[in-house]
Amino acid sequence: MKGGAGETYEAVLREAIKKSGQLLKLDHPTRGDGNCCSRAMVQQCQRAPVRLYLQAKKVTIDNFMQLKHNVSSFIQENSNTPKVRNMRMNFELSQQTIHHEGMRKRTWRQYWVDMEMDAGEMRGIRWLECWADDTWLQAASWYLDMPVVIIWAGDDTQGRMISTTDGHWTPLVEGEQRPRLYLGYIVRAHYQSLLPLVEDRIPQFVAQPAIDKTLQNVLRALEAAQAAEETKRKQGTQVNYSKITVHIEP
């Protein structure tokens, strides 16, 4: 992959990581076919702590087209929330000047139609219109419920070195930990999945308050079972404790 001035994308990204001071390295090369952002996000979903976190939320991401569809559906389903309404307003304002970048003005609805397309199958201007941008990346971060740390690279970073999306769709509770997703971004050229040099060995995605609540539920269930047993004993029957179930909240 070639970057500016004959440099490879890998070299440009490694230099950006070095300047940022972040303990990161390049993941396996992210395919640059116009779907690089969604492909890089899928690579992030394969990291052990991220995969475990998503499993706890009953979310499975198998491929980039599935992710594109899920993100689009998520935005539609949450269209009346303050965050999405504000995102839409900012998008529509940006369309007032989009012609300066040589792209046609789009409606909010058309934008999400484009974001569900496989850019690799498009040609000409349609290829560019299916590229993910900061709007899609923010939406994906909300959908996955994790922040995305971006290392900016190339000659057009406008002084930015690191940025982090607001990835908390659901609020954090006391003691909760969530993994972060890491991407390298060569401006207007390529997204690349990055990996932390030291990954979480035993990620703790269940907050202490949730654990305490679960223990309280167990105690209440046992107390109820004991009371039922006493009642049943008087009636000449027994309680089957194997039937008692307790819901553990992630």
N, C-alpha and C positions, 0 to 999 in steps of 0.2 A: 504494500500500500504506500503510495507516494503522497507526501504532504507538500508544504510550500518550499520553494527554493531547492527542490530535489530531495528534501529530507523525507524519510519514511514516517508514516503515522506513528509507528512504534517509537521512533527516536523523539518525535515532537512530544508525545505523551510522557515518555520517561523523563524528559527535561522538565515538563510541567509538574510532574509528581515530585521531582527533586526540589524544585523551587517552592512548592507548597509546604514541604516539610512533613507531609502526611506519610504514615507507614503503610504504603500501598505498593502493589505491583500489577503488571498487566495480566489479565486473565487470558485464556485462549483467544485468538483473534476473533473479534466480532465481525460477522460478514457485512460488508458495505454494499448493500443492494437497494438502499432507500428505506429499508426496514431496520436499520442498525440500532435505533433507540429501543424499539420493542424487543429486538433480539438480545440486546445487552441486558435489558431488564429480566428477560427469561433466564439468562445466564446467572444473574444475581439470585434468582429464585432457587437455583440449584445449590447454593451455598448451604452447608448443614444447618447453621442457626436460623437462616431465613426459611428454609424448607420446614424445619420443626415448628417455627412460629406460624407459618401458613397452615400447616397440618392442624395445629391447635384451633385455628379459625375455620377449619374445614374448607380450605381453599387449595385447589390443585391447579398449577399452571404447567401445561405440557408443551406448548409451542407459542410462537409469537402471534399467530393469527387468533388463537384463542384469547390471548391477553388483550389484543386490540378490541375484539368483540366484547369482552368482559368490561373493559374500561368504558367503552361507549355505552353499554347497557347501564353501568353504574351511574354515569352522569345523567342519563335519561331518567332513571328511577329516582334520582335525588335532585331533579331539576328545580324544585321549589325550596331547597335549603339555602340559607344565606350565603354559604361558601360558593355554591354553584351559580347562584344568581349574580354574585359579584364577579365571578370568573367570566360569565357570559357578557356582563356589562363591559368589562375590560377588553374582551375579545372584540366586541362590536365597535368599541372606540378605536381599537387598533386597525380596523378595516378602513377607517377614514384615510389612512396614510399608506395602506398596504401597496398601492400602485407604485410607490417609490422603489419598491423592491422587485418590480416587474411581475407581480402576481395579481391575478384577478381578485376582486372583492368577493368574499363569500358570506353566505348567511351562516348562522350558528348551526342550523340543521345540516347544511351542505358540508360544513367543516367535519362534522362527526361521521357523515357518510364517507368522506375522503379518508378519515382516520381508520376506518375499518377495511380499507382496500389493501391489497398486497402491492406495495410500490414496485416490487420486482417485476410485476407484469405490466406496468405502465410505461408509456413512452412520452418524450417531450415534456411539456409543461405539466402534464398530469403526474409525471414521476415526481416532480418537485412538490406538487400540491399534496401528495400523500406522505411526505416526510413528517415525522413527529417533530413538535416544537415544544416551547416551554409550557404552553397550555396543556398539551397532551401529557407531558411529563408530570405536571402537577396533578392532573387527574389520575394518572397511574399511581402516583405516590399516595393519594387519598384512598384509592381502591385497595391497594395492598396494605394501607395503614402503617407505612413506614417512611421515614424521611429518606431523601436521596441526596447524598453528598456528591457534588460535581466538581471535578478538577478541570478548570478551563485551560485550553492549550491553543497554540497558534498565534498569529500576528494580530488578530482582531478581537482580543479579549476585553478591550477597553479598560484595562487595569484590573480586571477581576481575576482572581486566582482560585478561590474556593467559594462555592455557594451551596446552600442547603435548602431543600424544599420543605414546606410545611407539610409533613407527612402524617400528622396525627388527625385522622378523620374522627376516631373515637378518642376521648380524652384519656390521658394517662392517669392512673390512680397511684397513690403513694406506694413507692417501692417497685413499681413495674418497670421492666426493662424491655426494650425492643431493639432488634438489630437495625443497622443502617445499610442502605444500598449505596454502592460506589460506582460512579461512572466517570470516565474521562471524556471530555467534549472538545473536539477541534472545531472551532466556530464555523458554521455553515458547511461542514465537511463530513464529520464522522463522530459517532458515539462508540465508546469502547468500554466493555465491562472491566472493572478493576477488582482486585482482591486485597483484603487486609493482610499484612505480613503475619499477624498473630490473630487467629480466629478464636472466637469464644469456644471454650472446650465444653462447658456445661451451661448453655444459655438458660437463663431463668426468665421465662415469659409469664409465669404465674405470680401475680403480686401477692405480698404477704396478707393484705386485707382479704383477698379472695380465699387464701388458704385458711385464714381464721374463720371466715364465714362458712367454709366447707366443714371445718371441724365442729362448728356450732350445729350445723345441719346434721352431722353424724350423731352428735350427742342427743339432739332432739329426736332423731329417728330411733335411737336405742331406747331412750326414755319412753317413747310412744310404744315401741315394741314390747318393753317390759310391762307396761301398763296393760297392753293387749293380752300379753301372756298370762298375766294374773287373772284377767277376765275370762280368758279361754280355759284356764286351769279350773276355775270354778265351774265352768260349763263342761269340763271333761275333755277338752281338746288342747292342742299345742300350737304355738306360733312357729312358722317356718322362717327362720332368720335369713335363709338364702334368698328369700323373695324381696328383702328390703333393698331398695336402690337409693343411692344418693347422687345428686347432680353436682359435679365439680365444675365450677366456673373458671374459664381460662382468664 
